[in-house]
């Protein structure tokens, strides 16, 4: 049976012969514990008049702190899982030797954020995407012990999802899109993603394929030189229905009054300790877990499920999200539709997910469902896991 890992709503899961189970991060738990200790030490600053004049807001429960796994990669015969984990304050790169047991922290930073992790199949090197302070993203690498993080691309673009090209220790394929900014330097648009290649030794960058009307996502080469990628229509990120503009204009006076009230309420609370209204109303509505952002597009997963009319594993993205294989001569074949994420396997099969389930497409084209889960964002096959799982089961 295929063994794989997947990320769903920021949580990491593995499928083994014993079934699907969640991988708990001890590093994430330690972050919550540390935040709890900091709050206890600084509790006096939030008490009485002093706290109000210092402008301290209400405490945030550490148990509610968002801690998300942002990417997962397969290891080798010695390390089963590699994953990146992120909180509002810190980002970490971790590896697990036995499906969540013996977790080791390889790298962490308060300033830098990395994701889209990919381990070289035969050398102790990682590739990743590194987010920069100016909202761009660069392709970067680090050594097998999590040090010497080095960026290789630059410019006003989002360079993400790198993958090592088979047979090379220096060449990577990745997706890239240009950023559009207004006169104040604020990002106001993102161009279509194209497929690019970089040689980290020479620094040479080559555009492999672009399409002004489509995004080309998560490119991978197989050992035979064929290029795979997810293709979807471009333009959803910048479209804005005309009726929403009319609604915004009509609601402008109400929103202005709300802003004035919020301003006055803040000062009343700050200087008197009492809000303008003693009843604050119902608690704020939390973010809808049924909405996922996939490669820059907001996907209403719950709406897709409702439209599926009770399907066993409903597609969370449209059929226009196609997994394509492009041969060296330029011939393209659509392999599967409604694809959120995929991973090429050494036996020629393909693991992929439609957001609700994980499937395996065999080399002969037959498809088998392997597991179901809610709101899957990424799937990756695992190698070197059989013995570790048996030891875990027997131990």
N, C-alpha and C positions, 0 to 999 in steps of 0.2 A: 504494500500500500504506500502511495506517495506520502511523504512527510513534508509539511510546509508550515510557514508562519504567516500570519496576516495581522494587519492593524485595522481596528474598527473603533471609531469614535475616540481616538487617542489611546486605546488600550491594545496591548500586545497579546496574541493568542498563538498557540501551536497545536497542530494536528499530528498526533502520533498514533501508534497502534492502540493506545489506551483511550483515544478520543480527544476531543478539543478541550483545552484548558487554558486559563489565563496565566500569563507570566507576570508575577509581582516583582516590582523593582525595589530592592532594599535601599538603593540610592534615593529614589523618590520618597520613601518613607522617612529617611534621615533628613531630607530637606524639610518635610512637614514638622518633624520633631524639633529641628533647629529653629524654625519660625515660631513654634510654640514657646520655646525658651526665651527667644528675643522679646516676644510680647510680654511674657511674665516679668522680665527684667525692667522693661520700659513702661509697665502699667501705671506707675505714679505720674508719668508725664501726661496721661489722658484724664486725670482726675481733677475735679474742682475747677475753679476759675482759671488757674494756670493753664490747664489743658485747652480751655476754650480760647484763651488769648494766643496760645502758641499755634492754633489752627489745626490741631490734631482731629482727624475725623474718627468715625467709629472703627473699632477693630474688625479685622477680617478673620473669620474662623479659619485656622490653618487646615482644618479638615476639608474646607471648601476651596482650597487653593488649587487652581487648575494645573495638573501635571499630565503632560501628553507625550506619548511616544510618537515621534514625527516620521520615523523611517525605520525599516528593518532590512537586514541583509544576512545572507547565509554565511556561515564561517567555513571551517575546514574540519578535518578529522579530529582536531583538538578543541575547537570552539564552535559550538552549535549555532549560537545566535549572536548577532551584533546589532545594536540598535541605538538610536539617538533619542534622548529624552529632554523635554523642555518645560520650564516653569517661567513665570514672569521675571524671575531674578537670575536664572542660571540655565545653561545648556550642558548636557553631558553626553559622552560616547561611552557605551558600556558593552561588555561582552559576557555571555553566559556559557558555562561549560556543560551544564546539564539542565536545559530548559528552565532557566530561572534560578537554579541552584548555583552556588559558587560564583555569584555575580562579581565582576571586577570593573572598576571604573578606569578607563584608559585616558580620558581627557575630560575636562570641564572648564567652563569660562563664564564669567559674569558679563562679558562684553560681546563676545562673538557667538553667533548662532550657526550651526551646521545642520544639514539634513540631506536627504537623498543619498544615503550611504551605500557604497558599493565596494566590496573587497575584491582585490585582484585574485584570480583563481589559483595562482601558483606562487606569487611573491608576497612578502609581508608589507603590503601597501593598501591604503584606502583611498578612494575617491569620494568626493562629496560636493555639495553645493553650499557655499558660505554666503550668508546674508550680510550685507554691508550697511554702515550707518546711513548712507544716502538712499537706502531702499533698493539698491541694485543687488544682484547676486552674481557670484563668481564661481567658476569651477576650481576646486582646490584638491590637494592631496595631502596625506600625512603618512608617516611610517606605521608599521604594524603595532607599535607600542603606544600610538596616540600622540606622538610629538612631531615637531617640524611641520606644522600646518602652513601650507604655502599656496597662494592663489595664482592661477595661470591665465585668467581672463579678466578683462577690465572694460570699462565703458558704461554708458547709460543703457544697460540691458539686464534682463533676467536670464542668466545662464544656469540651468538646473538639470537634474536627472542625468548625471554622467554614468556611463557604462564603459568598462574596459573592452577594447576590441580584441577578439580572440587572436592569440599568437603574438601579441605585442605587450611590452612592459611599459610603454610610454604613450600610447595612443588611446584617446577617449572619444566617444561619440556622446552628444548631449543635445538638448533642445534649448533654443535661445529666442527671445523676443525683445524688440526694442521698446523702451519706455518713452512716453510722451509727457512732457511737463508744460505747465502754464508759465506765465511771466514771473510768477512768484516761486517757481521751482517745485511746485507741488505736482505729483504724478496725476495725470488726468486720463491716461489711456495706456493700453498695452497692445503692441502689434501682434500679428500672427506668429506663432511659434514655428520655427524652422529647425532642420536637423543640421548640426555642425560637427566637425571633427577637429581635435587639437592634438598636436604632438607636444607633450610636456617637456621633451628634451630640447627641441628646436624652437618651440613657441609658435610654430606655424599653425594657422587656423584655416580651415577649408569649409565652405558651405556645400553640403551634400545635396540637399533638396529643400526648396521653399515653395509655398503656395499662398498667394495673397488672399485666397478665399477660405483657407482651412488652417487649423492648428495641427501640427505634427508632433506627437507627444511620446515621451519615454522610448526613444530609439534604442535598439539593440541589434548587433550583428550576430549571426550564428557562425559556426566554424567554417561553413561553405562560402561565406561572404555575402549571404542574403541579408538585407536590412528589414527589420520589423519596426513598426510604430503604430500608435493609435492615431487615427485621423478623425477629426470632427469639424463641423462648420465653424468658421471664425465669425465673430461679430457680436456674440451674446453678451460680452463684457461691457460693450459700449452702447447697446441699444437701450432706449428709454421711451416707453409708450407715451403718446401725446396726452392721453387722459391723465397720466400721473402729474404732468406739468400743470394741468388745469386744477387738479386737486390741491397741489402745493400752493398755488396762488390763492385759492379760496380759504385755505387753512392758515395763511400767513398772519392775519390779525390775532387769531387764537394762539398761535405759537409765540407771537411777540408778547402777549399778555402772560403766558406761562414763563417766558424768560425773565420778565420784570418781576413776577412773583418770586421766582427762584432766587433772584438777586437779593430782594428784600428779606426773604426768609432766611438766607444765609447770614446776613448781618444781625437779624434778630436773634438767631441761635447763638452767634458768636459772642455778642455783648450782653445778652440777658439770660442766656442758657435756655430760652424757651422759643420754640418755633411759632410762626404766625398762626398755625392751626395745630391744635393738640392731637387731632386725629390725622395721621399721615396717609390714611387710605390703604388700599390693598398693597401687598408687597409687589415689587417690580416683577414683571414677567421675565423669567429666565430665557436664555437663548434657546430656540427650538432645536432640539437634538436631531430633528428630522431634516434639517437643512445642512448640507455639506458643501464646502468649497473644494472643488476638484480642479486643479490646474487653472485657478483664476475664475472659474465659473461657479456661481451659486446654484447648487442642485437641490430642488425641493423633493427630497426622497419620499416624504409622506404622501405628497401629491402623486408621485409615480406609483406608489403602492396602491393608492385608491383606484387609479386608472387600470391597474393590472387585474382587477375583478377577481381577487382571491387566488391568484397564481401562486404556486408552491414556492418559487424563488423569483419574485418580480424583478424586472430590469429597472435599476435606479437611474439609468441614463438612457437617452434615446438610441434607436438603432443606427442613427447617423454617427455614433461613436464606434468606428470600425477598426479592427485589428488587421493591418495590411502587411503583406510580405512583398518586398520589392527585390527582384533579382538584379544581378549585376548588369544585365542588358536593359534595365528599366521597366521590365514587365512587372505589373502589380496584380496581386491577388488578394481579395478580401476573404479572410479566414473565418472571422467571427464578428458578430455585431453586438452592440450594447456592452462594450468592454470598458471597465474602469481602470483595471491594472492587469498586468500579465508578467510572466517570467519564463524565459526559454530554459528547457531542461537538456541535459547532456544526451539523453536518449532520443532527442528529436521531438518530444512531446512539449506541450505548452500548458502551463498553469495560468488560469485567468479567472477574473471575478466580474460579475455584473453588478456588484454592490450588495447582493443578497446571498450569494452562494459562491463557492469556489469550484471550478470545473477543471478537468484535464482533457485537452484535445490531443488525441493520439496521432502519430505520424500518418496514419491512414485516414484521418479526418473524423473518426468517431469521437463523440464527446460523452464524458461521464461526470456526474455530479459527485463531488467528494465531501462537501460540508456546507452547512447553511449557517448564516449569522446575519445580524442587522448592521447595515451601514458600513460595509467593508471598504476601505480606502486603498489598501495595498496588499499584495500577496507575493510571496517569494518561496521558492523551493529550498529545502534544507538538504545538506550533504553531511556525511559522516555522523549520522545521528542514531543509527540502529543500535550499536553497542551501548551508547550512553543511555538510551531509553531502557534497554534491558537491565543495565546496572541499576538504574533508578527504580525499576519495577521490582527487582530482586532484593534491593537493599532496603 
